[in-house]
Amino acid sequence: MTDPLATQNSLTPQDVFIPDTNPEPSVPIWLVSDATPVVAQTAIGQAERRWLEQVRFNASPKKQALVPGAAAALSGVALGQGNGAAGEPSGPSELLVGQLASTLPPGAYHLADGCPSPRLAAIAWGLGAYKFRRYKTGAPNDAAPRLRIPAGVDEASLYNEIEAVWRGRDLINTPAADMGPAEVEAAVRDIGARYSATVTSIVGDDLLASGFHMIHAVGRASPKAPRLVDLRWHRPGGRADAPTVTLVGKGISFDTGGLDIKPASGMLLMKKDMGGAATALTLAYMIMGQGLDVRLRVLIPTAENSISGDAFRPGDILTSRGGRTVEIGNTDAEGRLVLADAISLADDEAPDSLFVFATLTGAARVALGPDLPAFFTDSEGLASALADTALSQGDPLWRLPFWPGYDRYLESEIADMNNVSDSPFAGAITAALFLKRFVKNARRFAHFDLFGWRPAARPLGPKGGEPQTARALFALLKKEGGL
C-alpha cells in the first residue's frame, strides 16, 4: 500500500523553522506580560518601547504589534501574554506564540530572552503554522514566517512532535472518499515502515473467522472492506521488561449512522469519525520517533458504517470477540462495537497501560464542549498526573466517572447487554461503561472521548481536524520514564 498522504502539499515543519546555527538575521519576538508595564520591559529597546507606548499596546492575551525599524524593516514583534497562564486552549501563555506563525509576514524571527519555556513556544509555533491544502488548485504559496529554534531545544524531538500532530490532522481532514479503511491501514503501514514496526491486518470476511463479528457487522454494508490493523514496536536495544503500552483508536472512516441514519447536518463532519485512530497514530508516531522505552501495540478497528441491504439492523444480536452477546439498540452507536472487539484482543495480553481513543459520543460534547475531551479511568494516580500534564501542554482534558449505577442502562432482556441506553441521560458515561465491560486484565485503563476537531482557528491551529490528548499522553509517558 502507498502512503495515503503522499499527495499532500509540500509545506513541512522544517519549512517553518531555521536552525539556531543559521547566521540569517532574524527579528525578535518579545513576550510581554501584563505584570510588567511596557516601559519597564528591559528586553525591548528604548525606541521600540516608546513606539509601543504611543500605539497604546497592552499585554492582554493575543494582543500583538509589529514594531517598525529603519528602512521599512521590522524591528521586533510584541505579543501580549496576559498573566502568564492564558494559553489556548489552556496552559502557559507561551502557547500563544502559535498565533504568530499564521499572522506574521514571511521572514525569520527568534524568541527574545526571557521566554519561560522556549520549547513549548516553539511547539506552539509549529502547530500554529499548519495548513491543509491538499485540494487547493494552483501553485501553493509556501512562503511562511520561520522561527529560529531556541538554543538548547532538541531539533529532532521538536520536529517529531510537530510532524506527528500535522500528520494526525491530515488524516482527519482528508475526506472519506480518500480515507477509507484501506487508506487508514496504509497510514498505519507507512508509520510502521518508518520506524521498523511490524504491521498486520485482518480484512473482510477473515474477521469472522477470527472472532471479530462486531467489526465485521459494522463495516459489511460498505464496498470498502472493514479491517483490524495491528502494529507492534519496541525500541531497538530497549529493556525486555519495558512497560507495555497498548493504544486502541476508533477508525470509522465515515458514519452515516447506518439504518438509524443521521440527518444531513449530522453527517457533515463524519469524515472525522476516525479521529480516535488518528490520535492513536499521532501518539504512536511520537513514541516511536523519540524512542520511548516501551513495548508498543496499536490496534485500529476501521470500517465505514454504510447502508445497504446487508447493513446490520436495530434488534440484531451480535456476538463479541469475548463471547458476550450485544443487542443492537441503535446502529449509530457503532464505534463502541468495533472498539469492544479490539479492546478484548488488547486486554488478553494484560498490558500495563491500555488507552482507548474515540470520537464516541455527542453527550461528551454537550457536557464539556469541543475543546475539552472527556476521559475515564479508575486509576487515581493516572487521573491526577494526566490532568496536570495536559494543562501544562495546552492539550486539556477533563475526567468523568465510570459511574457504576448507570450500568443498569445497558441491560438487555434478550442478550448480555445492549449497545445503547433508552435513557436520555449520561450518554458519555454509559458508552464508557460499555467499553469497560471488555477490560479485565489491563493494569490501568483509560478511555478518551474526544471531538477531534477545532471549530474555529485558534493559536494552536486552524479550523479542522485535531488529534486531541495525544500530546498530553506523550508528555505523561515521557515523564513516567519511557525514555
Order of alpha helices (4+ residues) and beta strands (2+ residues): beta-beta-alpha-beta-beta-alpha-beta-alpha-beta-alpha-alpha-beta-alpha-alpha-beta-beta-beta-alpha-alpha-beta-beta-beta-alpha-beta-alpha-beta-alpha-beta-beta-alpha-beta-beta-beta-alpha
